[in-house]
Each structure stands twice: as structure tokens, then as C-alpha cells.
Amino acid sequence: MTNKTEISARLEFWRKALQALRKAYLSLLDGEVKSYKLGDRELTMLDMPGLMKEIKEAEQKVDEMEA
């Protein structure tokens, strides 16, 4: 069984990941940038559907852990 410290660490990880994904999505959506670097990935408008899928998955993980 996972202890509370590990659960808190995982929740914080997913919250940060979600924040980074949302920032990338909004930067591309607003036209602030033509491409957005997220870690070793360089995203463009063409990546937005996949990025939205990742956002939804991260939101689901956070929701599950907070429940």
C-alpha cells in the first residue's frame, strides 16, 4: 500500500504536469508563440489535439487522487 507521503508527491507531480500542459496549450491557442517547448518536445498548433488529450488525462489523474 502507498503511504501518504508518496500519494502527496504523486498528486503534486500531476498538478505541476497539468499546469505545464495548460500553459503550453494556452500559449499556442492565444498565438503568443508559433511553437512551445515542453521539456524535450517542441509543440505547434498541429499538436493541440494531442495536448488536449494529455490535459484531460492529467485532470482525470488529479481528480482521482483528490477524491
C-alpha positions as CSV (number, residue, x, y, z in Angstrom):
1,M,0.0,0.0,0.0
2,T,1.2,3.5,-0.8
3,N,1.8,5.8,2.1
4,K,0.5,9.4,2.4
5,T,3.9,11.0,1.6
6,E,4.0,9.1,-1.7
7,I,0.4,10.0,-2.5
8,S,1.1,13.7,-1.8
9,A,4.2,13.6,-4.0
10,R,2.2,12.0,-6.9
11,L,-0.6,14.5,-6.6
12,E,1.9,17.4,-6.6
13,F,3.6,15.8,-9.7
14,W,0.3,15.6,-11.6
15,R,-0.7,19.1,-10.6
16,K,2.5,20.5,-11.9
17,A,2.3,18.5,-15.1
18,L,-1.3,19.7,-15.6
19,Q,-0.2,23.3,-15.1
20,A,2.6,23.0,-17.6
21,L,0.3,21.3,-20.2
22,R,-2.3,24.1,-19.8
23,K,0.3,26.8,-20.1
24,A,1.6,25.2,-23.4
25,Y,-1.9,24.8,-24.7
26,L,-2.9,28.4,-23.9
27,S,0.3,29.9,-25.4
28,L,-0.3,28.1,-28.6
29,L,-4.0,28.9,-28.6
30,D,-3.5,32.6,-28.0
31,G,-1.0,32.8,-30.8
32,E,1.7,34.1,-28.3
33,V,4.1,31.6,-29.9
34,K,4.3,29.5,-33.1
35,S,5.9,26.7,-31.2
36,Y,6.2,25.8,-27.5
37,K,9.0,23.8,-25.9
38,L,7.8,21.5,-23.2
39,G,10.7,19.5,-21.8
40,D,12.4,18.0,-24.9
41,R,9.2,18.3,-27.0
42,E,8.6,21.2,-29.4
43,L,4.8,21.6,-29.8
44,T,2.9,23.5,-32.5
45,M,-0.7,24.1,-33.3
46,L,-0.8,20.7,-35.0
47,D,-0.1,19.1,-31.6
48,M,-3.0,20.8,-29.9
49,P,-5.4,17.8,-30.2
50,G,-2.9,15.5,-28.6
51,L,-2.1,18.2,-26.0
52,M,-5.8,18.5,-25.1
53,K,-5.9,14.7,-24.6
54,E,-2.9,14.9,-22.3
55,I,-4.6,17.7,-20.3
56,K,-7.8,15.6,-19.9
57,E,-5.7,12.6,-18.8
58,A,-3.8,14.7,-16.2
59,E,-7.1,16.3,-15.0
60,Q,-8.5,12.8,-14.5
61,K,-5.5,11.7,-12.5
62,V,-5.7,14.8,-10.3
63,D,-9.4,14.3,-9.8
64,E,-8.9,10.6,-8.9
65,M,-6.2,11.4,-6.4
66,E,-8.2,14.2,-4.7
67,A,-11.3,12.0,-4.4
